[in-house]
Amino acid sequence: MATVRLNIDGKRIKVREGASILEAGEANGIGIPTLCHIKGQLPTGACRICVVEVVGSKGLVGACHTPVAEGMIVRTQSPKVVEARKIIIELMLTAHAGVCVNDPDAENCLLHNLASDYEVGAPRFNVRAPRYYPAEETNRYVLRDLSKCILCRKCVKACADMAGENILSIGYRGFTSKVITGFDESLNSEVCRDCGICVEHCPTGALSASVEAKQQDREYRPVSKEAPSVLDGRAELLPLLKQEVNKKGFISKEAMFRVAEQTGLPLNEVYGVSTFYSCLPVSKTGRNVIRICKCLPCELRGARAIVDRIQEELEIGPGGVTVDGKFSLELVGCIGACDQAPAMMINGQLYGNLTPDKVAEILKSY
């Protein structure tokens, strides 16, 4: 087996070619923190806690997915690395509604422990209230509290790649992203039983074993079940969802069932993708769908005035549909027209360099 020589924190080591920096460190007693990585599984690079400094690299790199190279010099605890990790931890705590101070199991929360190790205090960032979800106790085996979830995706990966079940996915986008099952339903015992893989890998206590599961005193271990291949289905997913939108104007639950059967993908993944893309509405829209870009370039160039004029003309707000069903209004992420800001799309037709009066004329043409 070919080997590579490199230097990590002043220690000269030799590892197999193709190993990641994280694997090289672990094999030589050099600890690199991570919240999202599962040993033996392909990395996701979701948490970014494992960032390290590689001499000659323009920026910090993720140790879990960066392969070693001959002569590489790595620093895992340089001032730049430590500062980056502290900011990442602080950002996670900002959106983390779990009350660690009153939580008797806080010592089992890896995020809590990292915050302590790196001396990260209360978040300084002024943001809206953290995501809060009521704790779920509908499952006999697994308790779920998504307010403690940091979206590391370990439960999703463990369920799919280790248990071979594909019960969990990520739904929605941005600040509203969350781990979902089915049509964003509770994690009940009918869908998720007692393999315990997700509980074992959750780093924050968002998933925990119920009293009944603890009383069984069972040892959680991976299920010897080969995970199904879904690569072909994923290649077909977006085209099929777009077809549904073209036919009906939105993607109904019945349509999601059909697409899931056609692609062989779990229903929760079809729902997750549908709720991620703004161009894939999951509820009924008007015959003419108006999408206004809410990103910074459009906002700075007067997008708010455009939205106000549309609301005045049509008497609907974002997310609304006119009484006659002719128009619906949505605020979306970038539509790729920053050079024509403020911009909007109606049924896929782009209109740029808008003014309130110009918008009124465009609406009349429909």
C-alpha positions as CSV (number, residue, x, y, z in Angstrom):
1,M,0.0,0.0,0.0
2,A,1.3,3.4,-1.0
3,T,2.1,5.8,1.9
4,V,2.4,9.5,2.3
5,R,4.6,11.5,4.7
6,L,3.4,14.7,6.2
7,N,3.7,16.9,9.3
8,I,0.9,17.5,11.7
9,D,1.5,19.9,14.6
10,G,5.3,19.4,14.3
11,K,4.9,15.6,14.4
12,R,6.2,13.7,11.3
13,I,3.9,10.9,10.4
14,K,3.3,8.4,7.7
15,V,-0.2,7.3,6.6
16,R,-1.8,5.4,3.7
17,E,-2.3,7.4,0.5
18,G,-5.9,8.7,0.2
19,A,-6.5,9.0,3.9
20,S,-8.0,12.3,5.1
21,I,-6.2,14.7,7.5
22,L,-8.8,13.7,10.2
23,E,-7.9,10.0,9.7
24,A,-4.2,10.7,9.7
25,G,-4.6,12.6,13.0
26,E,-6.6,9.9,14.6
27,A,-4.2,7.2,13.6
28,N,-1.4,9.1,15.3
29,G,-3.0,10.3,18.5
30,I,-3.7,13.8,17.2
31,G,-7.3,14.8,18.1
32,I,-9.3,17.0,15.7
33,P,-12.8,17.8,16.9
34,T,-15.8,17.1,14.8
35,L,-19.6,17.0,15.3
36,C,-20.8,15.6,12.0
37,H,-18.4,12.8,11.0
38,I,-19.1,9.1,11.4
39,K,-16.0,7.0,11.4
40,G,-15.9,4.6,8.4
41,Q,-18.5,6.6,6.5
42,L,-18.1,9.1,3.7
43,P,-17.7,12.7,5.1
44,T,-20.3,15.3,4.8
45,G,-18.3,18.4,5.9
46,A,-21.5,19.8,7.5
47,C,-20.3,21.1,10.8
48,R,-16.9,22.7,9.8
49,I,-15.6,22.2,13.4
50,C,-12.7,20.1,12.0
51,V,-11.2,23.0,10.0
52,V,-7.3,23.0,10.1
53,E,-4.6,25.1,8.6
54,V,-2.6,23.7,5.7
55,V,0.6,25.6,4.9
56,G,0.3,27.1,1.4
57,S,-3.5,26.8,1.3
58,K,-5.5,30.0,0.7
59,G,-7.9,29.3,3.6
60,L,-8.7,26.7,6.3
61,V,-9.8,23.3,5.1
62,G,-12.1,20.6,6.5
63,A,-9.9,17.8,7.9
64,C,-12.7,15.2,7.4
65,H,-12.7,15.4,3.6
66,T,-9.3,16.8,2.7
67,P,-6.9,14.1,1.6
68,V,-3.3,14.0,2.8
69,A,-0.5,14.9,0.3
70,E,3.2,14.3,0.3
71,G,5.1,16.9,2.4
72,M,1.9,18.5,3.7
73,I,2.3,20.6,6.8
74,V,-0.9,20.8,8.9
75,R,-1.6,22.9,12.0
76,T,-4.7,21.8,14.0
77,Q,-4.4,24.3,16.9
78,S,-3.0,27.5,15.3
79,P,-4.5,30.9,16.4
80,K,-6.4,31.1,13.1
81,V,-7.9,27.6,13.5
82,V,-8.9,28.2,17.1
83,E,-10.6,31.5,16.3
84,A,-12.5,29.9,13.4
85,R,-13.7,27.1,15.6
86,K,-14.8,29.5,18.3
87,I,-16.9,31.5,15.8
88,I,-18.5,28.3,14.4
89,I,-19.4,27.1,17.9
90,E,-20.9,30.5,18.7
91,L,-22.9,30.5,15.5
92,M,-24.3,27.0,16.3
93,L,-25.2,28.2,19.8
94,T,-27.0,31.2,18.4
95,A,-29.5,28.9,16.5
96,H,-29.5,26.3,19.2
97,A,-32.6,26.6,21.5
98,G,-31.5,23.7,23.8
99,V,-31.3,25.0,27.4
100,C,-27.9,23.5,28.4
101,V,-27.9,25.2,31.8
102,N,-31.0,23.4,32.9
103,D,-30.3,20.1,31.0
104,P,-29.2,17.3,33.3
105,D,-27.7,15.5,30.2
106,A,-25.7,18.6,29.1
107,E,-22.5,16.8,29.8
108,N,-23.4,14.3,27.0
109,C,-23.8,17.2,24.5
110,L,-20.7,17.5,22.3
111,L,-21.5,21.0,21.4
112,H,-21.8,22.0,25.0
113,N,-18.5,20.4,25.8
114,L,-16.8,22.1,22.8
115,A,-18.1,25.4,23.9
116,S,-16.6,24.7,27.3
117,D,-13.2,23.5,25.9
118,Y,-12.9,26.6,23.7
119,E,-14.3,29.0,26.3
120,V,-17.2,30.2,24.2
121,G,-19.7,32.1,26.2
122,A,-23.2,33.4,25.3
123,P,-23.5,34.2,21.6
124,R,-22.9,37.9,20.7
125,F,-24.9,37.8,17.5
126,N,-28.2,39.7,17.4
127,V,-30.5,37.4,15.5
128,R,-34.2,36.4,15.8
129,A,-35.2,33.9,18.3
130,P,-33.6,30.4,18.0
131,R,-35.7,27.6,16.3
132,Y,-38.0,26.1,18.9
133,Y,-39.9,22.9,18.4
134,P,-42.0,21.0,21.0
135,A,-40.3,17.8,22.3
136,E,-41.8,14.7,20.7
137,E,-42.7,11.6,22.8
138,T,-44.7,9.7,20.2
139,N,-42.1,7.1,19.7
140,R,-41.7,4.2,22.2
141,Y,-38.0,4.0,21.7
142,V,-36.7,7.4,20.6
143,L,-37.4,10.8,22.1
144,R,-36.8,13.8,19.7
145,D,-36.2,17.4,20.6
146,L,-35.4,19.3,17.4
147,S,-34.7,22.5,19.4
148,K,-31.4,20.9,20.3
149,C,-30.7,19.9,16.7
150,I,-27.7,21.5,15.0
151,L,-28.4,20.0,11.5
152,C,-25.1,18.0,11.5
153,R,-27.0,15.3,9.5
154,K,-25.4,12.4,11.4
155,C,-28.8,10.9,12.1
156,V,-29.8,11.1,8.5
157,K,-26.5,9.5,7.4
158,A,-26.6,6.8,10.0
159,C,-30.2,5.9,9.3
160,A,-29.5,5.7,5.5
161,D,-26.0,4.3,5.3
162,M,-25.8,2.1,8.4
163,A,-29.4,1.0,9.1
164,G,-30.4,1.1,5.5
165,E,-33.8,2.6,6.4
166,N,-33.8,6.2,4.9
167,I,-36.4,7.4,7.4
168,L,-34.9,10.8,7.8
169,S,-34.1,13.7,5.5
170,I,-33.5,17.4,5.5
171,G,-36.4,19.6,4.6
172,Y,-36.9,23.3,3.8
173,R,-34.1,25.8,3.4
174,G,-32.1,28.4,5.3
175,F,-33.1,29.2,8.8
176,T,-36.2,27.0,8.5
177,S,-34.2,23.8,7.6
178,K,-34.9,20.8,9.8
179,V,-34.7,17.0,10.0
180,I,-37.9,15.5,8.7
181,T,-39.6,12.2,8.3
182,G,-42.5,11.6,5.8
183,F,-44.4,14.9,5.2
184,D,-42.6,16.5,8.1
185,E,-44.5,14.3,10.6
186,S,-43.6,13.2,14.1
187,L,-41.1,10.4,14.5
188,N,-43.6,7.8,15.7
189,S,-43.1,4.1,16.4
190,E,-44.7,3.0,13.2
191,V,-42.0,4.5,11.1
192,C,-39.0,4.3,13.4
193,R,-38.6,1.3,15.7
194,D,-35.7,0.4,18.0
195,C,-32.4,0.1,16.1
196,G,-31.1,3.1,18.0
197,I,-28.5,4.1,15.4
198,C,-29.7,7.7,15.3
199,V,-29.6,8.0,19.1
200,E,-26.1,6.6,19.2
201,H,-24.8,9.2,16.7
202,C,-26.6,12.3,17.8
203,P,-24.0,14.7,19.2
204,T,-26.4,17.1,21.1
205,G,-29.2,15.0,22.7
206,A,-31.8,16.1,20.1
207,L,-32.3,12.3,19.9
208,S,-32.3,10.2,23.0
209,A,-33.5,6.8,24.2
210,S,-36.8,6.5,25.9
211,V,-37.3,5.1,29.4
212,E,-38.6,1.9,27.8
213,A,-35.6,1.6,25.5
214,K,-33.2,2.2,28.4
215,Q,-35.0,-0.5,30.5
216,Q,-34.4,-3.0,27.8
217,D,-30.7,-2.4,28.4
218,R,-30.0,-3.2,24.8
219,E,-26.7,-2.5,23.1
220,Y,-27.2,-0.2,20.1
221,R,-25.3,-1.5,17.1
222,P,-25.5,-1.1,13.3
223,V,-28.1,-3.2,11.5
224,S,-26.5,-5.7,9.0
225,K,-28.6,-4.4,6.2
226,E,-27.3,-3.2,2.9
227,A,-28.3,0.4,2.2
228,P,-30.2,0.6,-1.1
229,S,-28.7,2.5,-4.1
230,V,-30.6,5.7,-4.8
231,L,-28.3,7.5,-7.2
232,D,-30.3,6.7,-10.3
233,G,-33.5,7.9,-8.5
234,R,-31.9,11.1,-7.5
235,A,-31.0,11.9,-11.1
236,E,-34.6,11.6,-12.1
237,L,-36.1,13.4,-9.1
238,L,-35.9,17.1,-10.1
239,P,-37.1,16.5,-13.7
240,L,-40.1,14.6,-12.4
241,L,-41.0,17.3,-9.8
242,K,-40.7,20.0,-12.5
243,Q,-43.1,18.0,-14.6
244,E,-45.6,17.9,-11.8
245,V,-45.3,21.7,-11.4
246,N,-45.8,22.3,-15.1
247,K,-48.9,20.1,-15.1
248,K,-50.6,21.2,-11.9
249,G,-48.8,24.4,-10.8
250,F,-47.7,22.8,-7.5
251,I,-46.6,19.4,-6.1
252,S,-49.4,17.7,-4.2
253,K,-48.8,14.9,-1.6
254,E,-50.3,12.5,-4.1
255,A,-47.7,13.6,-6.6
256,M,-44.9,13.1,-4.1
257,F,-46.1,9.5,-3.5
258,R,-46.0,8.9,-7.3
259,V,-42.5,10.4,-7.7
260,A,-41.3,8.4,-4.7
261,E,-42.5,5.2,-6.3
262,Q,-41.1,6.1,-9.7
263,T,-37.6,7.0,-8.4
264,G,-37.4,4.4,-5.5
265,L,-36.6,7.2,-3.2
266,P,-38.0,7.5,0.3
267,L,-41.0,9.9,0.6
268,N,-39.3,12.1,3.1
269,E,-36.4,12.8,0.6
270,V,-38.9,13.7,-2.1
271,Y,-40.6,16.1,0.3
272,G,-37.3,17.5,1.5
273,V,-36.2,18.4,-2.0
274,S,-39.7,19.8,-2.9
275,T,-39.6,22.2,0.1
276,F,-36.0,23.3,-0.5
277,Y,-36.5,24.8,-4.0
278,S,-38.7,27.9,-4.3
279,C,-39.5,27.0,-7.9
280,L,-41.2,23.8,-6.6
281,P,-44.3,25.0,-4.7
282,V,-46.0,22.4,-2.5
283,S,-49.3,24.3,-2.1
284,K,-51.6,25.6,-4.7
285,T,-50.5,28.8,-6.4
286,G,-52.1,31.4,-8.6
287,R,-52.2,30.9,-12.4
288,N,-49.4,33.5,-12.6
289,V,-46.7,33.0,-10.0
290,I,-44.8,36.2,-9.1
291,R,-41.4,35.6,-7.5
292,I,-39.5,38.6,-6.1
293,C,-35.8,38.3,-5.3
294,K,-35.2,39.2,-1.6
295,C,-31.4,39.0,-1.7
296,L,-29.1,41.9,-0.9
297,P,-28.5,43.3,-4.4
298,C,-32.2,43.6,-5.0
299,E,-33.0,44.8,-1.5
300,L,-30.4,47.6,-1.8
301,R,-31.8,48.7,-5.2
302,G,-35.4,49.0,-4.1
303,A,-37.0,45.5,-4.0
304,R,-39.1,46.6,-1.0
305,A,-40.8,49.3,-3.0
306,I,-41.6,46.7,-5.7
307,V,-43.2,44.3,-3.2
308,D,-45.2,47.2,-1.8
309,R,-46.5,48.2,-5.2
310,I,-47.5,44.6,-6.0
311,Q,-49.4,44.3,-2.7
312,E,-51.2,47.6,-3.5
313,E,-52.2,46.4,-7.0
314,L,-53.2,42.9,-6.1
315,E,-54.2,43.2,-2.5
316,I,-52.1,40.2,-1.4
317,G,-48.9,39.8,0.6
318,P,-46.0,37.3,0.2
319,G,-47.4,33.8,0.2
320,G,-50.9,35.0,-0.8
321,V,-53.1,34.2,-3.7
322,T,-55.6,36.7,-5.2
323,V,-59.3,35.9,-4.7
324,D,-59.7,35.1,-8.4
325,G,-56.7,32.7,-8.4
326,K,-55.0,34.7,-11.1
327,F,-51.8,35.7,-9.1
328,S,-49.7,34.5,-6.2
329,L,-46.7,36.3,-4.7
330,E,-43.6,34.7,-3.3
331,L,-40.4,36.1,-1.9
332,V,-37.5,33.9,-2.9
333,G,-33.7,33.6,-2.9
334,C,-31.5,34.7,-5.7
335,I,-33.0,34.4,-9.2
336,G,-29.7,35.0,-11.0
337,A,-30.4,38.5,-12.1
338,C,-28.2,40.6,-9.7
339,D,-27.1,42.8,-12.7
340,Q,-30.8,43.7,-13.3
341,A,-31.8,44.4,-9.7
342,P,-34.4,44.8,-8.5
343,A,-35.8,41.9,-10.4
344,M,-38.8,39.5,-10.4
345,M,-40.1,36.5,-12.4
346,I,-43.6,35.7,-13.5
347,N,-44.1,32.1,-14.7
348,G,-40.4,31.9,-15.4
349,Q,-40.2,35.2,-17.4
350,L,-37.6,37.5,-16.0
351,Y,-38.2,41.2,-15.5
352,G,-35.3,43.4,-14.4
353,N,-34.4,47.0,-13.5
354,L,-37.9,47.4,-12.1
355,T,-39.7,50.5,-10.8
356,P,-43.1,50.6,-9.1
357,D,-44.7,52.1,-12.2
358,K,-43.1,49.5,-14.5
359,V,-44.4,46.7,-12.2
360,A,-47.9,48.0,-12.5
361,E,-47.7,48.0,-16.3
362,I,-46.3,44.4,-16.3
363,L,-49.2,43.2,-14.1
364,K,-51.7,44.7,-16.4
365,S,-50.3,42.7,-19.3
366,Y,-51.3,39.5,-17.5
